[in-house]
Amino acid sequence: MNQLLPDPLSLMVNDLSDRAGYDDQFLGTRVPLPTLDDVDTALLPYTHFSVLMRLDKRLAAVTALCVDGGKLMNLDRDGIQWRLDPRLSEDQQTGERVYARNDIDRGHLVRRASAVWGDTVAEAAMANEDTFHYTNAAPQAAKFNQGLELWLGLESYLLENAADNRRRLVIFTGPIFGEADPVYRGVEIPLQYFKVAVFIESGALAATGYVVDQSPQLAELPDVPRPGVGEDAPPLGPFRTFQVPIRDIAALSGLELAHLIALDRMPIAAVLPSARLGSAWRRLHSPEDLDLDFDLPA
């Protein structure tokens, strides 16, 4: 059941009651936030983004971000501390205990640099701070989080080259939970993450999907259980990023993505609509490897 949470508890110092959250009309045509059926969820609005928390996992099911490339600002993160969201109880979110004294990072799901924009510095600064809620974090091996330039750079590349509606993007990001995920300090560590970018191309909505895998790096952490291998998993390796049909992301995540599947601009998604899960994944070595049914500017 999806629910919009009540106002923050009075005992917390940071008041989030005025946050507007994700705007489903941001691109001029409605792009609804994905939903997850038959799972207890909670919707948390922030500045320029929302987080749909999966309460049974204590992590996000999906984050939804609006990016206005014409209003991005370069603000630093100095002095900003990670914090719990006061609209959830501590046992409904993953806090510092999971990240302390180990090689696991608090990996931003909503990328900080993409959220920091606005008409004023104050607006951008609010978004900057909002990205440091634990609800926007997921456990990632430090090497994965700090070294995966291609994964982090996809948003910037699409923003600069593919979105022609005032350089605007909508980004959905989240973990892919699986039976092989290791449990560490009471929290399942996702082995894979997805990203779906939605933008305007030639006057119409378009979308592309991506998956990244972190299992090789988690296997190197001495106090984290060694991950298993799922039967349907594609042949993944260290830091491999894939362009994938959005229908595969829907199947793996359980999210309702029918509206995004219909927008998928990966050619094989249309040519082979019933291809076996994982069989159409395209490995990316650089953003130029993207396979789209339109041409990006040089």
LINTAHU-V787281 format. One line per field, one symbol per residue. ss: DSSP state (a for helix, b for strand, c for the rest). psi: psi as a letter, one per 40 degrees, with the letter a starting at -180 (. if undefined). burial: # if it has 24 or more other ideal C-beta (glycine too) atoms within 12 Angstrom, else .. Layout:
ss->???
psi->???
burial->???
This chain:
ss->cccbccccccccccccccccccccccccccccccbcccccbbbbbcccbbbbbbccccbbbbbbbbbbaaabccccccccccbccccccaaacccaaacccccbbbbbcccaaaacbcccaaaaaaaaaaccbaaabbbbbaaaaaacaaaaaaaaaaaaaccccccbbbbbbbbbcccccbbbccbbbccbbbbbbbbbbccbbbbbbbbbbcaaaaccccccccccccccccccccccbbbbcaaaaaaaaccbcaaaaccbccaaaaaccccccccccbbbccaaaccccccccc
psi->hhihiiiiideidhheeehdahheedeehhgihiihifihihhhiaheiihhhhddefiidiihhhhgdeeiigiiehehiiiiheeiideeihadddehfafhighhdhhdddegiididdddddddddefiddeiihiiddddeegddddedddddddddhegffiihhhiiihiidehihhfehhhhdiiihhhhihhfeiiiiiiiiiheddddeehdehihiahidehigiahfhhihihddddddddeihfddddeehehdddddgefiiheeehhhhdideehhifihii.
burial->.#..#..#.....#.#..#.####.##...######..#.###############.#############.###.#......#######...####..##...################....###################..##..#.##########.#####.############.###.#..###############...###############.#..#..#.....##.#..###################.###.####.##........#.#####..#..###...#..
